[in-house]
Amino acid sequence: MTDNLATLDVVVDGRTLTVHRVTTLSSMKAERLRQAAIANPHADEDAQVLLVIFYPTLASCTTVKEGLVFTGDEFLNLDPHEADKWYTACNTLNPGELPGPEMSDAEKAEDVEKKEP
C-alpha cells in the first residue's frame, strides 16, 4: 500500500463503502456528529462510547455510491467483524485518527522519536 492512497473501498454488511483521507471538512462533520451524540446520550454507556469516539470519524470520512452510510444505530448493530473492516480501512488511510490498542511506553517513546525533526 502506498502513502498517497486517497481512498479505499471496503464491503461492510453488503454495502460498498469508500473511505477517504480525513480532511478539514470531514473533521468538522465528525465534530458535529460527536457533539450530537453528547447532547443526546445513548442509554447504554458502551454504545455512547462508540457513538462519541468511533462513529463520528468513521461516518465523516466515508461515502457510498448507492444508499447511505450506516447510521449510528446501524453501526452499533453491525457484526463486530464487519465493523472491524470499516475501522481497519479508515485506520489504514488515517493512522492515529481513531483509538487503537494501547502502546507500551517503549512504543510511545519510539513513536515520539519518529515524529521529532
C-alpha positions, 0 to 999 in steps of 0.5 A: 500500500502506498502513502498517497492512497486517497481512498479505499473501498471496503464491503461492510454488511453488503454495502460498498463503502469508500473511505477517504483521507480525513480532511478539514471538512470531514473533521468538522462533520465528525465534530458535529456528529460527536457533539450530537451524540453528547447532547443526546446520550445513548442509554447504554454507556458502551454504545455512547462510547462508540457513538462519541469516539468511533462513529463520528470519524468513521461516518465523516470520512466515508461515502457510498455510491448507492444508499447511505452510510450506516447510521449510528444505530446501524453501526452499533448493530453491525457484526463486530467483524464487519465493523472491524473492516470499516475501522481497519480501512479508515485506520489504514488511510488515517493512522492515529485518527481513531483509538487503537490498542494501547502502546507500551511506553517503549512504543510511545517513546519510539513513536515520539522519536519518529515524529521529532525533526 
